[in-house]
Amino acid sequence: MTFLSRTLLAATVFLTPLTALAPAHAATGCTSSVPYVSGEGGYDTYRVPATVRTGRGTVLAFAEGRHNGAGDTGNIDVVLRRSGDGGCTWGPLHVVAAGNGNTRGNPAPVVDPRTGAIVLLTSYNSGTVTEAQIMRGEVTPQQSRRVFVQRSRDDGRNFTPPRDITDELKPAGWRWYATGPGHAVALTRGPHAGRLVVPANHSAAPPPGSPDTGQEARYYGAHAIYSDDGGRSWRLGFVDSSYDGVDNANESSAAQLPDGRLYFSARDQNGTSAGNRLDTYSGDGGESLDRPYAVQRTLNDVPVVQGSVLQLIGRKAPLLFSGPSVPTARRAMAIWRSEDGGETFTKALTVSAERAGYSDLVQVDGGTVGLLYETGVSGPYETIEFRRVRVSELG
């Protein structure tokens, strides 16, 4: 077999949807595990989970390790633990991107379908500035929000140093910038197969003559970034720039539907419309939107919080959504399912009645879904738990 033939065969294997995921050697009877406990490992708080399954079946659990408190700014690292048994037990904690006094977070990992490499997008800002200062435009470009990329070719054991790609992806006039958080998407079908798509969000400076308080959520918007060469170069995709204060798309997640379209779900950051979840579609791999973001009314039980979407493997498999299920509180983590590509959702399972926050979904094997989520008894950020759910439990 020639080198070219071997290369094409490898690409074909990676780009084929995994219709029969093999079990990741899960321990019998394992239901849940706790990879992160706040106060342990040298960190005050762990937050913002993200998870993917590698081509070798390893489950990767990323999080923000916050040194000095639960706040969103300060000395924050991106950390990782690996599981070789489907999320039942975890290896040691590794720092993937060290804050060194600054803020690194919003992990958005994805597995490159061509090579099997793990590509990780993260966000950054100086640890000496606050989100309010960034939103008011009171910081220098180097202090402000920036975006970085890293790669791992050894199943997540080691990552390259963070590489700054802000100049490619952050237009002049944008202030806030955040990747994900949660897993990104590798397209496996259609004309853009192999493309890596990362849902993200930003804020824009108010137009001339408008108040510049830095606290007006109406200037939030979602966008996407994508790479067609395995994460080496990046382009800015669609930009939601309505800034009308009605639907304020914020923290975003995405999934590729069986028909090849991308489904985007976003947190509505205090928009005036009646609902806390927004969604839309893209038929061209994230370059543009088929329609503006609109309220997803069948997810009205979800409070203002990040959520995750995951398309299960199979032509008629459902689309899943995870998030807390009390409209006025971060409590009662649940999973919803959609049989119509995100047009409507039905609650399938309440995972726990305890307090809960951010979450991320991953397909562990053909019959199991993993849910990595923030939870606790007194507050939602006491632990990050990995809950294994049988697909059959979801209806």
C-alpha positions, 0 to 999 in steps of 0.5 A, spaced: 500 500 500 502 506 498 503 512 503 498 516 499 493 510 500 495 509 507 493 516 508 487 516 505 485 510 509 486 513 515 482 519 513 476 515 511 477 511 518 477 518 522 471 521 518 466 515 519 461 517 524 462 512 530 456 508 529 458 502 534 463 505 539 466 500 543 466 500 551 471 504 554 473 498 559 468 501 564 468 498 571 462 493 572 456 497 576 460 504 576 454 510 576 458 516 578 465 519 580 468 525 582 474 527 578 474 534 582 473 536 589 473 544 591 479 545 596 483 539 594 489 539 589 491 546 591 485 549 588 480 553 592 474 551 587 474 547 580 469 550 575 467 550 568 467 543 566 468 540 559 469 533 556 471 529 550 472 522 548 479 520 544 479 516 539 483 511 544 477 511 548 480 515 554 475 520 557 478 527 558 475 531 564 477 539 563 476 544 568 478 551 571 482 550 577 481 557 581 487 558 586 484 564 590 476 563 590 470 561 586 470 568 582 471 568 575 478 572 575 484 572 578 489 566 578 486 560 574 489 554 571 486 550 566 487 543 569 485 536 566 484 529 569 484 522 564 480 516 565 481 509 561 475 506 564 469 510 561 469 515 567 469 511 573 476 512 575 481 518 574 488 519 573 492 525 576 491 532 575 495 535 570 495 543 569 494 544 561 494 551 561 497 555 567 495 562 569 501 564 573 497 569 576 492 571 570 486 567 568 486 562 563 479 558 562 473 556 558 476 550 555 473 548 549 476 541 547 475 537 540 478 531 537 481 532 530 477 527 526 483 526 521 489 525 526 486 523 532 489 529 536 486 533 541 485 540 540 483 545 546 481 552 545 481 557 551 480 564 553 485 569 557 485 575 561 490 579 566 489 576 573 489 584 575 483 586 571 475 585 572 470 583 567 467 589 568 473 593 566 474 589 560 466 590 558 467 598 559 474 598 555 478 600 560 484 595 559 489 594 554 489 589 548 494 585 552 490 585 559 483 584 555 480 577 553 484 573 548 484 566 545 489 561 545 489 554 542 493 547 544 494 540 541 495 533 544 498 528 540 499 523 545 491 522 547 491 528 552 498 526 556 501 532 554 499 539 550 503 544 546 504 551 550 498 555 549 498 559 542 495 566 541 490 566 535 487 573 538 489 577 532 485 572 527 479 572 531 477 578 535 475 584 531 476 591 533 471 594 537 470 587 541 471 587 548 469 580 552 471 574 548 469 567 551 470 560 548 465 555 549 465 553 554 464 545 553 466 541 548 467 543 541 465 540 534 468 536 529 464 535 523 463 528 520 459 529 514 457 534 508 462 538 504 466 541 510 467 534 513 473 534 518 472 542 520 473 543 527 467 548 529 468 552 536 462 556 539 464 562 542 461 569 545 463 576 545 461 583 547 461 589 543 462 596 544 456 600 544 455 605 538 457 612 538 452 616 543 450 610 547 451 609 554 458 606 556 457 603 562 460 596 561 454 592 564 449 592 558 448 585 556 445 588 550 451 588 547 453 580 548 453 576 542 454 569 540 459 567 534 463 561 531 470 560 529 473 554 525 479 551 522 479 546 516 486 544 517 486 541 524 487 547 528 493 550 525 489 556 522 483 559 524 477 563 521 471 567 524 465 564 522 458 567 523 457 573 528 450 574 532 451 582 532 443 584 533 445 587 540 438 589 541 437 587 548 431 582 546 435 575 545 442 576 548 446 570 546 452 568 551 455 562 553 454 557 547 454 549 545 454 546 538 452 539 535 452 536 528 445 533 526 444 527 522 442 531 516 449 535 517 447 542 519 449 545 526 445 546 532 447 552 536 444 553 543 446 559 547 445 562 554 440 568 554 444 573 558 438 577 561 435 578 554 428 581 555 424 575 551 421 570 555 426 565 556 433 563 558 435 558 552 436 561 545 438 556 539 439 557 531 442 552 526 447 553 520 447 549 514 454 551 512 459 549 517 458 555 522 460 560 517 453 563 517 446 562 520 440 559 517 436 564 522 437 569 528 437 566 535 430 565 538 428 563 544 427 555 545 421 555 549 421 547 551 427 549 555 424 554 559 425 550 565 433 552 565 435 558 569 440 563 566 446 558 566 451 555 561 448 548 558 451 542 553 448 539 547 450 532 544 448 529 538 448 521 539 451 517 534 446 514 529 441 516 524 435 516 528 439 518 535 436 523 539 439 530 540 441 531 548 441 537 552 443 538 559 442 543 564 439 545 571 432 544 571 429 550 576 428 556 572 430 561 578 435 557 581 441 553 579 439 546 582 436 539 579 441 537 573 437 534 568 438 531 561 433 533 555 432 529 549 430 532 542 427 527 536 426 533 531 433 536 531 432 541 536 425 544 534 423 541 541 425 538 547 422 533 552 425 532 559 428 525 559 432 524 566 433 528 572 440 526 575 440 529 582 435 534 586 442 537 589 444 544 586 448 544 580 451 549 575 455 548 568 455 541 565 458 538 559 456 531 555 460 526 552 458 519 549 462 514 552 460 508 548 454 506 544 450 505 550 452 510 555 453 517 556 457 521 560 455 528 564 460 532 567 457 537 571 458 542 577 454 540 583 454 540 591 449 540 597 450 547 600 452 550 593 453 548 586 461 549 586 463 544 591 465 538 586 465 536 579 461 530 578 462 525 572 455 521 572 454 515 567 447 514 564 445 509 560 442 511 553 436 506 555 434 511 561 433 517 556 427 514 553 
